[in-house]
Each structure stands twice: as structure tokens, then as C-alpha cells.
Amino acid sequence: MVLSAFVSTWVLVSARRRFSFWSSLAWALGTLSLPLLVLPLYVATTWFQKPKVGKNAERVHLLITVGLPLVYAIVVLLAIAGYLYDDYTRVDAYLARATQARVKGERDRAITEYRVALSKEDNAHTHKLLAIELSNAGDRTSALQEFRRAEAEGELDDSIAYHIAELLNSLDQPAEAKLEYNRFLNSRACTQDLPDVRCAGARTRLQAK
């Protein structure tokens, strides 16, 4: 994008010496948005066309080569910077970086990205994803809170009950864990034709108690 901005600025300088202001601006903006298409077309159009020379050639030349391109370049670069910043700070961008960090095994970074995403947009599914990472990181209390938030906000995932039961069991709360194991076993995850593989584990846990 930055390279396109500089090429676009060069086209503006060149076109301004051959065309009107608005035509030159159109060439420049076209090069900025579609450089691989517009730039060759511009070069072919102006290949045999000499620059126009006016009465105040030197003053006009200074304005063309310094003033106008400088203002144009600043405006375009600021616009690009604003676009990139907005793109970097979007909720989807934080979630994408969290997923990338999780794949790379960078759990702390993934947790941070999920937390920032939630600070920008409260989302039940994101609460669940954060809870899983917190649980894997050993922060069981925070993970339990996030799983409960995910459920409270409408996340439809029967396995959450199993995760909550496992966390309660590890936090030495067997009575509450038993309720969650039973809730999981009565969910669709364990009553369908092909039950979740964790259903057998939940039954084993209950039998052990």
C-alpha cells in the first residue's frame, strides 16, 4: 500500500505537467487503487506526450514537483495509516491473532488477545474460547468464570457443562461437579446416536464418587 502511494504520487507529478488538475488526480487515485492496471495504461498514454510549458514555468514546476505532491502524499499516507490502524484494532483481527497464537502454542498471547477482543465486543463464544485457554494455562478459577459467562450469554455448547464439572472437580467441589456431570450426561451430546467421547469419562467420574 505504501509503495502504491509513492507510485501514485509520481503519477500525480507527471500527469500534472500534461493534464488538468482533476485529470491528474484521477490518474493518481486510479494508480493508488489499481496500480498494476492503471500505471501501465498511464505510461502508454503519456509515452509520446511532452509536458506542457506555461509562462511561469519555473514557479509552476516548483509547485508541481514539491507542493502538490507533498500534500497529496501526506494525505494518502495518513489515510493508509488510519485504515491499517482500524484494521489492526478490529475485533476480528484480535480473534485472528489469538487463533494464530494458540496454533503456535503461545497461550499467554492468545489469552491477552481474547481479553482485548472481549473488551471491545462482549461475545459468548469468545468467552468460551478464553475459558479453554485459561483452563489449559492452569487458571481454573478464571476459566470457570468465563465458562459460566459463556453459558449465561447464550453459548450453545453442551461440552461447557463437562468443562465446568472438570474444573469444579479440580477445585475440590465434588457436589457441584456431580450436578454438572449429570447435566452433561442428560444433554444432547450424550443422548444422541453417536455420543460425545467425554460422556464415558463423565460416567466414570460419577461412579467414582
N, CA, C and O of each residue as an XYZ file, in Angstrom:
836
protein
N       0.819     -1.210      0.000
C       0.000      0.000      0.000
C       0.860      1.269      0.000
O       0.559      2.245     -0.687
N       1.941      1.225      0.794
C       2.835      2.391      0.849
C       3.525      2.585     -0.496
O       3.675      3.713     -0.964
N       3.944      1.480     -1.116
C       4.573      1.561     -2.440
C       3.597      2.144     -3.452
O       3.978      2.968     -4.283
N       2.344      1.718     -3.383
C       1.328      2.256     -4.289
C       1.146      3.752     -4.074
O       0.904      4.496     -5.024
N       1.262      4.194     -2.817
C       1.122      5.621     -2.504
C       2.224      6.433     -3.166
O       1.969      7.503     -3.720
N       3.461      5.919     -3.108
C       4.579      6.655     -3.705
C       4.498      6.643     -5.238
O       4.784      7.652     -5.883
N       4.110      5.510     -5.814
C       3.942      5.440     -7.273
C       2.826      6.373     -7.709
O       2.931      7.042     -8.738
N       1.750      6.415     -6.918
C       0.631      7.297     -7.214
C       1.056      8.761     -7.170
O       0.608      9.573     -7.980
N       1.922      9.087     -6.217
C       2.432     10.463     -6.115
C       3.265     10.820     -7.346
O       3.167     11.930     -7.870
N       4.079      9.876     -7.799
C       4.883     10.111     -9.018
C       3.975     10.344    -10.225
O       4.239     11.218    -11.051
N       2.908      9.559    -10.316
C       1.959      9.733    -11.425
C       1.316     11.105    -11.352
O       1.100     11.740    -12.384
N       1.004     11.574    -10.143
C       0.413     12.900     -9.996
C       1.364     13.978    -10.506
O       0.951     14.890    -11.222
N       2.648     13.867    -10.133
C       3.651     14.839    -10.591
C       3.741     14.836    -12.113
O       3.740     15.885    -12.757
N       3.819     13.631    -12.670
C       3.958     13.508    -14.122
C       2.702     13.973    -14.850
O       2.786     14.699    -15.840
N       1.546     13.557    -14.363
C       0.285     13.889    -15.042
C      -0.045     15.372    -14.943
O      -0.639     15.947    -15.854
N       0.349     15.992    -13.817
C       0.025     17.411    -13.639
C       0.713     18.281    -14.679
O       0.246     19.383    -14.966
N       1.803     17.807    -15.243
C       2.525     18.564    -16.265
C       1.955     18.319    -17.662
O       2.424     18.886    -18.649
N       0.932     17.459    -17.723
C       0.358     17.117    -19.024
C      -1.153     17.325    -19.075
O      -1.712     17.635    -20.127
N      -1.807     17.150    -17.928
C      -3.267     17.209    -17.901
C      -3.739     18.265    -16.902
O      -2.938     18.898    -16.215
N      -5.051     18.436    -16.842
C      -5.643     19.341    -15.862
C      -5.529     18.743    -14.463
O      -5.184     17.573    -14.297
N      -5.822     19.564    -13.472
C      -5.701     19.100    -12.087
C      -6.565     17.877    -11.828
O      -6.090     16.894    -11.258
N      -7.840     17.926    -12.243
C      -8.758     16.835    -11.946
C      -8.398     15.567    -12.708
O      -8.546     14.462    -12.185
N      -7.929     15.720    -13.929
C      -7.489     14.545    -14.685
C      -6.260     13.914    -14.041
O      -6.140     12.692    -13.947
N      -5.341     14.789    -13.595
C      -4.129     14.295    -12.934
C      -4.479     13.560    -11.651
O      -3.914     12.508    -11.351
N      -5.425     14.128    -10.889
C      -5.847     13.499     -9.635
C      -6.518     12.158     -9.902
O      -6.342     11.201     -9.148
N      -7.285     12.102    -10.981
C      -7.946     10.842    -11.339
C      -6.915      9.771    -11.684
O      -7.057      8.618    -11.276
N      -5.871     10.149    -12.437
C      -4.806      9.196    -12.758
C      -4.111      8.723    -11.482
O      -3.832      7.536    -11.317
N      -3.838      9.664    -10.587
C      -3.132      9.329     -9.351
C      -3.946      8.388     -8.474
O      -3.426      7.391     -7.974
N      -5.222      8.707     -8.288
C      -6.079      7.865     -7.454
C      -6.320      6.507     -8.100
O      -6.429      5.495     -7.407
N      -6.401      6.486     -9.426
C      -6.538      5.211    -10.118
C      -5.308      4.337     -9.905
O      -5.423      3.129     -9.701
N      -4.126      4.958     -9.954
C      -2.883      4.215     -9.710
C      -2.822      3.712     -8.277
O      -2.328      2.616     -8.014
N      -3.330      4.525     -7.349
C      -3.322      4.135     -5.932
C      -4.186      2.902     -5.691
O      -3.792      2.002     -4.949
N      -5.352      2.857     -6.308
C      -6.284      1.757     -6.063
C      -6.013      0.526     -6.941
O      -6.180     -0.609     -6.494
N      -5.594      0.760     -8.197
C      -5.321     -0.351     -9.124
C      -3.988     -0.122     -9.827
O      -3.967      0.108    -11.037
N      -2.889     -0.178     -9.106
C      -1.580      0.167     -9.694
C      -1.167     -0.713    -10.869
O      -0.610     -0.206    -11.842
N      -1.422     -2.006    -10.805
C      -0.981     -2.907    -11.873
C      -1.768     -2.706    -13.162
O      -1.305     -3.080    -14.240
N      -2.942     -2.124    -13.056
C      -3.763     -1.883    -14.244
C      -3.596     -0.459    -14.776
O      -3.408     -0.254    -15.976
N      -3.666      0.518    -13.878
C      -3.665      1.921    -14.292
C      -2.274      2.424    -14.663
O      -2.137      3.194    -15.613
N      -1.243      2.006    -13.935
C       0.109      2.503    -14.210
C       0.577      2.184    -15.630
O       1.039      3.087    -16.329
N       0.473      0.928    -16.080
C       0.869      0.662    -17.484
C       0.030      1.460    -18.486
O       0.537      1.903    -19.516
N      -1.254      1.638    -18.174
C      -2.124      2.404    -19.061
C      -1.686      3.863    -19.116
O      -1.699      4.484    -20.178
N      -1.299      4.405    -17.959
C      -0.836      5.798    -17.930
C       0.466      5.956    -18.709
O       0.619      6.898    -19.485
N       1.393      5.040    -18.502
C       2.687      5.114    -19.204
C       2.469      5.033    -20.715
O       3.099      5.764    -21.480
N       1.575      4.142    -21.137
C       1.295      4.010    -22.573
C       0.634      5.266    -23.125
O       0.888      5.652    -24.266
N      -0.203      5.898    -22.332
C      -0.906      7.104    -22.783
C       0.033      8.291    -22.927
O      -0.123      9.098    -23.843
N       1.002      8.403    -22.034
C       1.870      9.593    -21.997
C       3.251      9.359    -22.592
O       4.114     10.234    -22.519
N       3.465      8.187    -23.180
C       4.814      7.839    -23.657
C       5.351      8.864    -24.672
O       6.520      9.245    -24.611
N       4.515      9.294    -25.582
C       4.955     10.236    -26.626
C       4.427     11.653    -26.399
O       4.524     12.506    -27.281
N       3.874     11.896    -25.225
C       3.298     13.212    -24.937
C       4.271     14.040    -24.096
O       4.650     13.633    -22.998
N       4.670     15.196    -24.612
C       5.609     16.050    -23.898
C       4.873     16.900    -22.861
O       3.703     17.233    -23.046
N       5.571     17.256    -21.752
C       4.961     18.114    -20.736
C       4.636     19.491    -21.301
O       5.353     20.021    -22.150
N       3.531     20.060    -20.805
C       3.153     21.402    -21.225
C       3.987     22.431    -20.482
O       4.280     22.257    -19.299
N       4.376     23.515    -21.174
C       5.197     24.564    -20.567
C       4.419     25.873    -20.613
O       4.007     26.308    -21.689
N       4.212     26.505    -19.465
C       3.472     27.752    -19.391
C       4.398     28.944    -19.268
O       5.619     28.818    -19.366
N       3.783     30.130    -19.046
C       4.580     31.352    -18.919
C       5.444     31.337    -17.660
O       6.622     31.695    -17.688
N       4.846     30.924    -16.584
C       5.604     30.891    -15.330
C       6.112     29.469    -15.087
O       5.794     28.847    -14.074
N       6.881     28.986    -16.004
C       7.289     27.580    -15.988
C       8.006     27.181    -14.711
O       7.707     26.134    -14.135
N       8.951     28.002    -14.257
C       9.742     27.627    -13.088
C       8.884     27.574    -11.829
O       8.998     26.641    -11.035
N       8.010     28.594    -11.643
C       7.174     28.617    -10.460
C       6.168     27.469    -10.473
O       5.936     26.824     -9.450
N       5.584     27.224    -11.621
C       4.642     26.122    -11.756
C       5.346     24.791    -11.542
O       4.808     23.884    -10.907
N       6.544     24.689    -12.075
C       7.308     23.448    -11.917
C       7.594     23.184    -10.442
O       7.507     22.040     -9.996
N       7.934     24.224     -9.678
C       8.203     24.066     -8.246
C       6.951     23.609     -7.516
O       7.005     22.725     -6.662
N       5.817     24.222     -7.862
C       4.558     23.836     -7.229
C       4.205     22.395     -7.560
O       3.745     21.643     -6.701
N       4.428     22.016     -8.827
C       4.077     20.677     -9.273
C       4.967     19.625     -8.631
O       4.478     18.584     -8.190
N       6.264     19.886     -8.573
C       7.210     18.873     -8.117
C       7.379     18.818     -6.604
O       7.885     17.827     -6.078
N       6.966     19.863     -5.898
C       7.171     19.889     -4.443
C       5.859     20.034     -3.675
O       5.506     19.166     -2.877
N       5.145     21.116     -3.912
C       3.983     21.439     -3.093
C       2.839     20.456     -3.191
O       2.467     19.826     -2.201
N       2.275     20.321     -4.388
C       1.112     19.459     -4.580
C       1.403     17.991     -4.262
O       0.621     17.363     -3.547
N       2.497     17.427     -4.766
C       2.783     16.024     -4.442
C       2.997     15.793     -2.948
O       2.615     14.753     -2.412
N       3.617     16.779     -2.276
C       3.863     16.624     -0.847
C       2.548     16.551     -0.078
O       2.370     15.683      0.777
N       1.634     17.461     -0.383
C       0.324     17.452      0.275
C      -0.421     16.158     -0.038
O      -1.002     15.536      0.851
N      -0.398     15.760     -1.304
C      -1.081     14.536     -1.722
C      -0.512     13.318     -0.994
O      -1.259     12.486     -0.480
N       0.827     13.224     -0.954
C       1.470     12.072     -0.308
C       1.132     12.009      1.173
O       0.873     10.930      1.705
N       1.131     13.160      1.844
C       0.808     13.192      3.271
C      -0.621     12.718      3.514
O      -0.879     11.905      4.401
N      -1.541     13.242      2.709
C      -2.955     12.859      2.868
C      -3.142     11.359      2.618
O      -3.831     10.683      3.382
N      -2.534     10.846      1.560
C      -2.685      9.430      1.224
C      -2.063      8.540      2.303
O      -2.667      7.546      2.707
N      -0.861      8.890      2.772
C      -0.195      8.084      3.793
C      -0.951      8.107      5.112
O      -1.016      7.095      5.810
N      -1.524      9.257      5.457
C      -2.346      9.332      6.671
C      -3.597      8.468      6.533
O      -4.016      7.812      7.487
N      -4.184      8.473      5.347
C      -5.362      7.637      5.104
C      -5.014      6.156      5.221
O      -5.772      5.374      5.794
N      -3.853      5.777      4.668
C      -3.403      4.385      4.758
C      -3.151      4.005      6.212
O      -3.542      2.924      6.653
N      -2.489      4.904      6.964
C      -2.205      4.641      8.373
C      -3.501      4.459      9.159
O      -3.607      3.567     10.000
N      -4.495      5.321      8.876
C      -5.779      5.205      9.550
C      -6.477      3.897      9.231
O      -7.057      3.259     10.109
N      -6.416      3.502      7.966
C      -7.030      2.236      7.558
C      -6.354      1.049      8.235
O      -7.031      0.152      8.737
N      -5.024      1.039      8.251
C      -4.289     -0.064      8.860
C      -4.536     -0.142     10.358
O      -4.669     -1.231     10.917
N      -4.596      1.025     11.010
C      -4.865      1.039     12.456
C      -6.260      0.493     12.737
O      -6.449     -0.313     13.649
N      -7.232      0.936     11.948
C      -8.600      0.458     12.135
C      -8.683     -1.047     11.892
O      -9.373     -1.762     12.618
N      -7.975     -1.522     10.865
C      -7.978     -2.944     10.555
C      -7.298     -3.751     11.656
O      -7.735     -4.857     11.975
N      -6.225     -3.202     12.240
C      -5.471     -3.906     13.278
C      -6.252     -3.994     14.584
O      -6.085     -4.946     15.346
N      -7.103     -3.008     14.845
C      -7.818     -2.955     16.121
C      -9.256     -3.455     16.024
O     -10.025     -3.285     16.970
N      -9.633     -4.060     14.917
C     -10.957     -4.652     14.792
C     -11.044     -5.919     15.639
O     -10.035     -6.583     15.875
N     -12.238     -6.250     16.090
C     -12.438     -7.447     16.915
C     -11.975     -8.691     16.162
O     -11.321     -9.560     16.738
N     -12.313     -8.777     14.878
C     -11.913     -9.939     14.079
C     -10.396    -10.088     14.018
O      -9.880    -11.205     13.971
N      -9.688     -8.969     14.019
C      -8.226     -9.017     13.971
C      -7.665     -9.598     15.266
O      -6.734    -10.403     15.231
N      -8.229     -9.196     16.411
C      -7.777     -9.745     17.688
C      -8.059    -11.240     17.767
O      -7.230    -12.009     18.254
N      -9.231    -11.648     17.286
C      -9.575    -13.068     17.316
C      -8.665    -13.870     16.387
O      -8.274    -14.992     16.710
N      -8.334    -13.294     15.240
C      -7.436    -13.977     14.296
C      -6.046    -14.142     14.911
O      -5.424    -15.197     14.788
N      -5.566    -13.086     15.575
C      -4.241    -13.180     16.204
C      -4.258    -14.161     17.373
O      -3.265    -14.841     17.632
N      -5.384    -14.233     18.076
C      -5.497    -15.192     19.187
C      -5.443    -16.625     18.654
O      -4.790    -17.490     19.239
N      -6.130    -16.862     17.549
C      -6.116    -18.200     16.935
C      -4.714    -18.556     16.459
O      -4.255    -19.685     16.638
N      -4.043    -17.595     15.856
C      -2.672    -17.829     15.381
C      -1.749    -18.129     16.557
O      -0.907    -19.023     16.477
N      -1.906    -17.383     17.648
C      -1.075    -17.606     18.829
C      -1.354    -18.974     19.444
O      -0.437    -19.654     19.906
N      -2.622    -19.370     19.446
C      -2.990    -20.675     20.002
C      -2.359    -21.807     19.195
O      -1.859    -22.778     19.762
N      -2.386    -21.677     17.860
C      -1.788    -22.694     16.996
C      -0.280    -22.801     17.243
O       0.289    -23.891     17.201
N       0.351    -21.662     17.499
C       1.798    -21.640     17.750
C       2.153    -22.034     19.177
O       3.332    -22.148     19.511
N       1.153    -22.243     20.020
C       1.412    -22.618     21.408
C       1.719    -21.431     22.305
O       2.199    -21.608     23.424
N       1.445    -20.214     21.821
C       1.692    -19.001     22.616
C       0.431    -18.683     23.430
O      -0.335    -17.782     23.091
N       0.240    -19.441     24.501
C      -1.023    -19.372     25.245
C      -1.245    -18.020     25.903
O      -2.362    -17.505     25.876
N      -0.217    -17.437     26.489
C      -0.376    -16.144     27.154
C      -0.811    -15.057     26.167
O      -1.660    -14.221     26.478
N      -0.222    -15.086     24.989
C      -0.594    -14.106     23.970
C      -2.034    -14.319     23.517
O      -2.776    -13.357     23.319
N      -2.427    -15.587     23.354
C      -3.800    -15.891     22.947
C      -4.796    -15.370     23.982
O      -5.829    -14.801     23.629
N      -4.480    -15.568     25.259
C      -5.359    -15.091     26.336
C      -5.478    -13.572     26.286
O      -6.569    -13.022     26.437
N      -4.354    -12.901     26.075
C      -4.361    -11.435     26.001
C      -5.220    -10.942     24.847
O      -5.997    -10.000     25.003
N      -5.078    -11.587     23.677
C      -5.848    -11.174     22.501
C      -7.340    -11.405     22.722
O      -8.160    -10.576     22.328
N      -7.696    -12.522     23.346
C      -9.111    -12.788     23.626
C      -9.678    -11.754     24.599
O     -10.814    -11.305     24.442
N      -8.897    -11.385     25.587
C      -9.366    -10.396     26.571
C      -9.598     -9.036     25.905
O     -10.589     -8.361     26.181
N      -8.681     -8.649     25.036
C      -8.855     -7.361     24.343
C     -10.084     -7.406     23.440
O     -10.844     -6.440     23.363
N     -10.273     -8.538     22.756
C     -11.449     -8.690     21.893
C     -12.734     -8.549     22.709
O     -13.696     -7.926     22.261
N     -12.741     -9.131     23.905
C     -13.927     -9.041     24.760
C     -14.140     -7.624     25.293
O     -15.277     -7.209     25.520
N     -13.053     -6.887     25.490
C     -13.191     -5.509     25.956
C     -13.833     -4.627     24.885
O     -14.423     -3.590     25.189
N     -13.710     -5.055     23.637
C     -14.294     -4.294     22.539
C     -15.690     -4.786     22.178
O     -16.543     -4.001     21.763
N     -15.919     -6.078     22.334
C     -17.222     -6.638     21.998
C     -17.472     -7.869     22.860
O     -16.775     -8.877     22.736
N     -18.466     -7.781     23.727
C     -18.804     -8.906     24.594
C     -19.474     -9.986     23.747
O     -20.474     -9.729     23.076
N     -18.916    -11.191     23.785
C     -19.404    -12.261     22.927
C     -19.305    -13.593     23.660
O     -18.257    -13.926     24.213
N     -20.392    -14.351     23.664
C     -20.430    -15.608     24.412
C     -19.395    -16.607     23.901
O     -18.728    -17.269     24.696
N     -19.260    -16.719     22.593
C     -18.307    -17.681     22.029
C     -16.877    -17.312     22.389
O     -16.057    -18.187     22.669
N     -16.578    -16.023     22.382
C     -15.222    -15.586     22.759
C     -14.947    -15.894     24.224
O     -13.825    -16.255     24.579
N     -15.956    -15.757     25.079
C     -15.804    -16.127     26.493
C     -15.437    -17.606     26.615
O     -14.607    -17.985     27.441
N     -16.063    -18.430     25.787
C     -15.754    -19.864     25.839
C     -14.329    -20.141     25.374
O     -13.615    -20.935     25.987
N     -13.916    -19.489     24.293
C     -12.553    -19.679     23.787
C     -11.521    -19.237     24.820
O     -10.500    -19.898     25.013
N     -11.796    -18.116     25.479
C     -10.901    -17.633     26.529
C     -10.865    -18.613     27.687
O      -9.803    -18.879     28.248
N     -12.029    -19.154     28.048
C     -12.103    -20.108     29.154
C     -11.252    -21.345     28.880
O     -10.572    -21.849     29.774
N     -11.294    -21.828     27.647
C     -10.500    -23.010     27.286
C      -9.012    -22.727     27.446
O      -8.272    -23.551     27.985
N      -8.576    -21.561     26.978
C      -7.158    -21.212     27.098
C      -6.758    -21.018     28.558
O      -5.667    -21.426     28.958
N      -7.615    -20.408     29.349
C      -7.329    -20.213     30.775
C      -7.245    -21.557     31.493
O      -6.393    -21.764     32.357
N      -8.133    -22.453     31.122
C      -8.110    -23.784     31.721
C      -6.828    -24.524     31.372
O      -6.211    -25.153     32.232
N      -6.430    -24.447     30.105
C      -5.180    -25.095     29.682
C      -3.959    -24.467     30.343
O      -2.935    -25.123     30.537
N      -4.083    -23.170     30.689
C      -2.973    -22.476     31.336
C      -2.933    -22.732     32.841
O      -1.981    -22.332     33.511
N      -3.964    -23.398     33.381
C      -3.988    -23.712     34.808
C      -4.706    -22.698     35.677
O      -4.734    -22.837     36.900
N      -5.289    -21.677     35.059
C      -6.046    -20.663     35.810
C      -7.491    -21.139     35.898
O      -8.358    -20.672     35.159
N      -7.735    -22.077     36.814
C      -9.025    -22.754     36.865
C     -10.169    -21.852     37.322
O     -11.281    -21.950     36.804
N      -9.904    -20.984     38.279
C     -10.959    -20.095     38.778
C     -11.451    -19.154     37.688
O     -12.656    -19.000     37.488
N     -10.514    -18.525     36.984
C     -10.890    -17.617     35.904
C     -11.566    -18.369     34.765
O     -12.509    -17.870     34.151
N     -11.074    -19.573     34.491
C     -11.676    -20.382     33.429
C     -13.120    -20.713     33.770
O     -13.996    -20.648     32.907
N     -13.372    -21.069     35.029
C     -14.727    -21.387     35.467
C     -15.659    -20.183     35.291
O     -16.796    -20.320     34.839
N     -15.159    -19.020     35.651
C     -15.953    -17.802     35.499
C     -16.292    -17.538     34.034
O     -17.420    -17.167     33.710
N     -15.315    -17.731     33.154
C     -15.543    -17.472     31.731
C     -16.506    -18.487     31.114
O     -17.321    -18.131     30.263
N     -16.415    -19.754     31.542
C     -17.356    -20.755     31.037
C     -18.786    -20.417     31.471
O     -19.724    -20.556     30.687
N     -18.945    -19.981     32.701
C     -20.274    -19.620     33.198
C     -20.808    -18.390     32.458
O     -21.998    -18.312     32.152
N     -19.928    -17.439     32.175
C     -20.357    -16.262     31.404
C     -20.798    -16.655     30.006
O     -21.793    -16.149     29.488
N     -20.044    -17.564     29.402
C     -20.397    -18.020     28.054
C     -21.787    -18.649     28.053
O     -22.594    -18.381     27.162
N     -22.064    -19.484     29.048
C     -23.385    -20.116     29.140
C     -24.477    -19.090     29.405
O     -25.546    -19.131     28.795
N     -24.196    -18.167     30.323
C     -25.185    -17.159     30.685
C     -25.542    -16.266     29.507
O     -26.664    -15.768     29.415
N     -24.589    -16.065     28.609
C     -24.821    -15.188     27.461
C     -25.316    -15.940     26.225
O     -25.447    -15.365     25.145
N     -25.591    -17.249     26.405
C     -26.251    -17.985     25.329
C     -25.385    -18.850     24.445
O     -25.832    -19.251     23.371
N     -24.168    -19.156     24.847
C     -23.324    -20.042     24.040
C     -23.916    -21.456     24.064
O     -24.046    -22.057     25.131
N     -24.273    -21.982     22.900
C     -24.911    -23.291     22.795
C     -23.862    -24.362     22.534
O     -23.580    -24.716     21.389
N     -23.296    -24.864     23.612
C     -22.286    -25.915     23.509
C     -22.433    -26.806     24.738
O     -22.103    -26.403     25.854
N     -22.933    -28.022     24.520
C     -23.164    -28.933     25.644
C     -21.892    -29.273     26.404
O     -21.943    -29.598     27.590
N     -20.751    -29.199     25.727
C     -19.493    -29.577     26.374
C     -19.083    -28.608     27.478
O     -18.223    -28.929     28.298
N     -19.694    -27.425     27.505
C     -19.361    -26.468     28.560
C     -19.663    -27.069     29.931
O     -18.903    -26.877     30.881
N     -20.769    -27.792     30.030
C     -21.124    -28.422     31.306
C     -20.025    -29.386     31.747
O     -19.699    -29.471     32.932
N     -19.459    -30.110     30.785
C     -18.368    -31.041     31.117
C     -17.130    -30.281     31.590
O     -16.494    -30.667     32.571
N     -16.791    -29.191     30.882
C     -15.637    -28.386     31.288
C     -15.831    -27.813     32.690
O     -14.905    -27.807     33.501
N     -17.043    -27.331     32.966
C     -17.330    -26.772     34.290
C     -17.203    -27.852     35.358
O     -16.652    -27.614     36.432
N     -17.719    -29.041     35.054
C     -17.626    -30.151     36.008
C     -16.176    -30.514     36.302
O     -15.807    -30.744     37.454
N     -15.365    -30.562     35.265
C     -13.947    -30.888     35.447
C     -13.250    -29.837     36.310
O     -12.442    -30.171     37.177
N     -13.567    -28.576     36.068
C     -12.954    -27.503     36.848
C     -13.411    -27.546     38.302
O     -12.602    -27.376     39.215
N     -14.700    -27.773     38.519
C     -15.216    -27.874     39.888
C     -14.589    -29.050     40.617
O     -14.273    -28.966     41.804
N     -14.417    -30.136     39.900
C     -13.789    -31.322     40.490
C     -12.349    -31.025     40.902
O     -11.905    -31.447     41.970
N     -11.627    -30.301     40.058
C     -10.230    -29.959     40.371
C     -10.129    -28.924     41.478
O      -9.107    -28.821     42.157
N     -11.223    -28.143     41.656
C     -11.255    -27.140     42.733
C     -11.832    -27.713     44.020
O     -12.139    -26.971     44.953
N     -11.978    -29.036     44.068
C     -12.464    -29.748     45.258
C     -13.885    -29.311     45.639
O     -14.172    -28.996     46.793
N     -14.755    -29.303     44.634
C     -16.170    -29.013     44.860
C     -16.979    -30.168     44.252
O     -17.665    -29.988     43.246
N     -16.895    -31.361     44.873
C     -17.486    -32.567     44.273
C     -19.000    -32.521     44.102
O     -19.523    -33.045     43.119
N     -19.713    -31.901     45.042
C     -21.175    -31.864     44.955
C     -21.623    -31.083     43.716
O     -22.486    -31.538     42.965
N     -21.032    -29.913     43.513
C     -21.381    -29.104     42.335
C     -20.902    -29.782     41.052
O     -21.567    -29.722     40.018
N     -19.737    -30.427     41.136
C     -19.210    -31.130     39.967
C     -20.157    -32.257     39.543
O     -20.355    -32.491     38.351
N     -20.736    -32.947     40.519
C     -21.666    -34.038     40.221
C     -22.886    -33.522     39.454
O     -23.344    -34.152     38.500
N     -23.398    -32.383     39.878
C     -24.542    -31.789     39.187
C     -24.218    -31.466     37.729
O     -25.040    -31.671     36.836
N     -23.000    -30.956     37.506
C     -22.600    -30.596     36.144
C     -22.369    -31.825     35.280
O     -22.686    -31.826     34.090
N     -21.804    -32.894     35.894
C     -21.611    -34.133     35.141
C     -22.971    -34.706     34.717
O     -23.146    -35.155     33.584
N     -23.929    -34.679     35.654
C     -25.274    -35.172     35.334
C     -25.926    -34.321     34.245
O     -26.584    -34.845     33.346
N     -25.735    -33.011     34.335
C     -26.292    -32.113     33.325
C     -25.699    -32.420     31.951
O     -26.406    -32.409     30.942
N     -24.407    -32.692     31.924
C     -23.753    -33.024     30.665
C     -24.270    -34.350     30.114
O     -24.516    -34.474     28.914
N     -24.438    -35.356     31.005
C     -24.912    -36.664     30.556
C     -26.347    -36.618     30.041
O     -26.744    -37.446     29.222
N     -27.119    -35.655     30.519
C     -28.503    -35.513     30.070
C     -28.639    -34.584     28.859
O     -29.739    -34.390     28.341
N     -27.551    -34.029     28.424
C     -27.584    -33.129     27.273
C     -27.585    -33.928     25.977
O     -27.380    -35.142     25.972
N     -27.819    -33.224     24.892
C     -27.864    -33.878     23.582
C     -26.528    -34.519     23.223
O     -26.481    -35.486     22.462
N     -25.450    -33.981     23.769
C     -24.121    -34.521     23.464
C     -23.995    -35.984     23.863
O     -23.238    -36.736     23.249
N     -24.742    -36.391     24.899
C     -24.640    -37.769     25.389
C     -25.889    -38.601     25.100
O     -25.873    -39.813     25.315
N     -26.950    -37.996     24.628
C     -28.179    -38.744     24.345
C     -28.393    -39.009     22.861
O     -29.333    -39.711     22.488
N     -27.535    -38.458     22.012
C     -27.661    -38.686     20.573
C     -27.112    -40.053     20.200
O     -26.512    -40.734     21.031
N     -27.317    -40.455     18.952
C     -26.895    -41.793     18.492
C     -25.396    -41.992     18.621
O     -24.947    -43.077     18.992
N     -24.612    -40.958     18.320
C     -23.157    -41.032     18.468
C     -22.738    -40.073     19.576
O     -22.431    -38.913     19.300
N     -22.720    -40.534     20.824
C     -22.426    -39.634     21.938
C     -20.993    -39.115     21.936
O     -20.088    -39.714     21.355
N     -20.825    -37.990     22.600
C     -19.505    -37.383     22.745
C     -18.587    -38.348     23.497
O     -19.027    -39.037     24.417
N     -17.322    -38.396     23.108
C     -16.370    -39.312     23.761
C     -16.186    -38.977     25.235
O     -15.748    -39.822     26.016
N     -16.524    -37.729     25.624
C     -16.359    -37.339     27.018
C     -17.478    -37.869     27.908
O     -17.378    -37.797     29.133
N     -18.528    -38.393     27.315
C     -19.646    -38.912     28.101
C     -19.209    -40.091     28.970
O     -19.607    -40.207     30.130
N     -18.390    -40.955     28.391
C     -17.883    -42.108     29.158
C     -17.050    -41.632     30.334
O     -17.123    -42.205     31.421
N     -16.262    -40.589     30.126
C     -15.456    -40.047     31.216
C     -16.318    -39.463     32.315
O     -16.007    -39.607     33.497
N     -17.409    -38.798     31.927
C     -18.315    -38.220     32.924
C     -18.961    -39.318     33.755
O     -19.084    -39.179     34.972
N     -19.380    -40.415     33.111
C     -19.975    -41.529     33.845
C     -18.970    -42.142     34.804
O     -19.310    -42.498     35.932
N     -17.725    -42.263     34.347
C     -16.673    -42.822     35.200
C     -16.459    -41.950     36.429
O     -16.270    -42.461     37.533
N     -16.487    -40.650     36.240
C     -16.311    -39.705     37.344
C     -17.429    -39.878     38.370
O     -17.177    -39.890     39.575
N     -18.662    -40.012     37.888
C     -19.811    -40.146     38.801
C     -19.755    -41.460     39.563
O     -20.059    -41.510     40.755
N     -19.369    -42.510     38.878
C     -19.261    -43.809     39.530
C     -18.178    -43.817     40.602
O     -18.294    -44.485     41.629
N     -17.109    -43.042     40.326
C     -16.009    -42.976     41.286
C     -16.429    -42.262     42.571
O     -15.867    -42.501     43.640
N     -17.429    -41.378     42.449
C     -17.879    -40.630     43.610
C     -18.847    -41.446     44.444
O     -19.332    -40.968     45.470
